[in-house]
């Protein structure tokens, strides 16, 4: 089984990494978390940044999306 990250824009899937195979495969598509509008605007620039910059932004987005996990809601 292979897993490849992608972004779905409502119409198309944009792969975030190359697919490691060249054969026909049965696939399962799993939608994990919706992307907030602000994150979507940032993600459109990923192809213009180098890998270190993109990873830094991904880390910030992940930290912010997990910020309230485990905390009691008011």
C-alpha positions in Angstrom: 0.0 0.0 0.0 1.3 3.5 -0.9 0.1 6.8 0.5 0.5 10.1 -1.4 -0.5 13.4 0.0 -2.7 15.7 -2.2 -4.9 18.8 -2.0 -8.5 18.6 -3.4 -9.8 21.9 -4.6 -13.4 20.8 -5.1 -12.7 19.6 -8.6 -9.2 18.3 -9.0 -6.5 16.6 -6.9 -3.1 18.3 -6.8 -0.4 15.9 -5.7 2.0 17.2 -3.1 4.6 14.5 -3.9 5.4 12.2 -6.8 3.6 8.9 -7.2 6.1 6.0 -6.5 4.5 3.6 -9.0 3.9 3.4 -12.8 1.2 0.7 -12.9 -2.5 0.6 -12.7 -3.7 0.5 -9.1 -6.9 0.4 -7.2 -7.1 3.5 -4.9 -9.0 4.7 -1.9 -9.4 8.4 -1.5 -9.7 9.6 2.1 -10.6 13.2 3.0 -8.8 14.0 6.2 -9.3 17.7 7.2 -10.9 20.6 5.4 -8.4 23.4 4.5 -9.4 26.8 5.9 -9.5 29.7 3.4 -6.4 31.3 4.8 -4.5 28.0 4.5 -5.7 27.5 1.0 -4.4 30.9 0.0 -1.0 30.1 1.4 -0.8 26.6 -0.2 -1.1 28.0 -3.7 2.4 29.4 -3.4 4.0 26.0 -2.4 5.4 25.5 -5.9 7.3 28.8 -5.8 9.0 28.2 -2.4 11.9 25.9 -1.8 11.3 22.7 0.2 12.6 24.2 3.5 10.2 27.2 3.3 7.3 25.0 2.4 8.0 22.6 5.3 8.2 25.5 7.7 4.8 26.8 6.6 3.3 23.3 6.8 4.6 23.0 10.4 3.0 26.4 11.3 -0.3 25.3 9.8 -0.3 22.0 11.6 0.6 23.6 14.9 -2.3 26.1 14.5 -4.8 23.4 13.5 -3.8 21.3 16.5 -3.6 24.2 18.9 -6.9 23.5 20.7 -6.7 19.7 20.6 -7.1 18.3 24.1 -8.2 21.6 25.6 -11.5 22.1 27.2 -13.9 24.2 25.1 -15.5 27.2 26.7 
